[in-house]
């Protein structure tokens, strides 16, 4: 940032007054910029736990586990073999659960 050395300098008191005024202005600006939100419209987008979803259909394509994948015995997620951390007695554990 360029400095104009010919400009009159402000004292510390003037600098603190400016910053307080700026802060008050910013505070008022934040209050005035709030938006009125209709709570009923906002609540319509939420689904309540235990809602009846029996009429809904899911269209998900399920792909069987591939030869280079394994199911973690702790989190039960399917991971690639590169994420295998340990295997004891046929129980495979991924690197995330082993950490």
C-alpha positions in Angstrom: 0.0 0.0 0.0 1.4 3.4 -1.0 2.0 6.0 1.7 1.6 9.7 1.1 4.3 11.3 3.3 3.0 14.8 2.6 -0.5 14.2 4.1 -1.1 15.5 7.6 -0.6 12.8 10.2 -3.2 11.8 12.7 -2.6 11.4 16.4 -3.3 8.2 18.3 -6.5 9.7 19.8 -7.8 10.5 16.3 -6.9 7.0 15.1 -8.8 5.4 18.0 -11.8 7.6 17.4 -11.9 6.7 13.7 -11.8 3.0 14.5 -14.6 3.2 17.1 -16.7 5.1 14.6 -16.0 2.5 11.9 -16.9 -0.3 14.3 -20.2 1.3 15.2 -21.0 1.8 11.5 -20.2 -1.8 10.7 -22.4 -3.0 13.6 -25.3 -1.0 12.3 -24.7 -2.3 8.7 -24.8 -5.9 9.9 -28.1 -5.3 11.7 -29.7 -3.7 8.7 -28.6 -6.4 6.3 -30.6 -9.2 8.1 -33.1 -10.9 5.9 -36.7 -11.8 7.0 -37.1 -15.5 6.6 -40.5 -17.1 6.5 -40.3 -19.9 9.1 -43.0 -22.0 7.6 -41.3 -22.1 4.2 -38.1 -23.0 5.8 -39.6 -25.8 7.9 -41.2 -27.5 4.9 -37.8 -28.6 3.7 -37.0 -30.6 6.8 -38.0 -34.2 7.3 -38.8 -35.3 10.8 -37.2 -38.5 12.3 -39.6 -41.4 12.1 -41.5 -39.9 9.1 -43.5 -42.4 7.1 -41.5 -43.0 3.9 -43.4 -46.1 2.8 -44.7 -44.4 -0.3 -41.3 -43.3 -1.5 -39.3 -45.3 -4.0 -35.5 -45.5 -4.1 -33.7 -45.8 -7.4 -30.2 -46.9 -6.4 -28.1 -49.2 -8.5 -26.3 -51.7 -6.2 -23.0 -53.1 -7.4 -21.7 -56.3 -5.8 -18.3 -56.2 -4.0 -15.5 -56.5 -6.5 -12.5 -58.9 -6.3 -10.2 -56.0 -5.2 -12.5 -54.8 -2.4 -13.2 -56.0 1.2 -15.7 -55.3 3.9 -14.4 -53.8 7.1 -15.3 -55.9 10.2 -15.7 -52.7 12.3 -17.5 -50.1 10.2 -19.0 -52.6 7.7 -18.1 -50.4 4.7 -16.7 -51.7 1.5 -13.1 -50.4 0.8 -10.5 -51.0 -1.8 -7.6 -53.4 -0.9 -5.2 -50.5 -0.6 -7.1 -49.4 2.5 -6.6 -52.7 4.3 -4.8 -52.1 7.6 -4.8 -55.6 9.2 -6.4 -59.0 8.9 -6.7 -61.4 11.9 -8.6 -64.6 11.8 -10.4 -63.5 8.6 -11.5 -60.2 10.2 -10.4 -57.4 7.9 -10.0 -53.9 9.3 -9.7 -50.7 7.2 -7.0 -48.0 7.8 -9.6 -45.6 9.1 -10.8 -47.9 11.9 -7.3 -49.0 12.7 -6.2 -45.5 13.4 
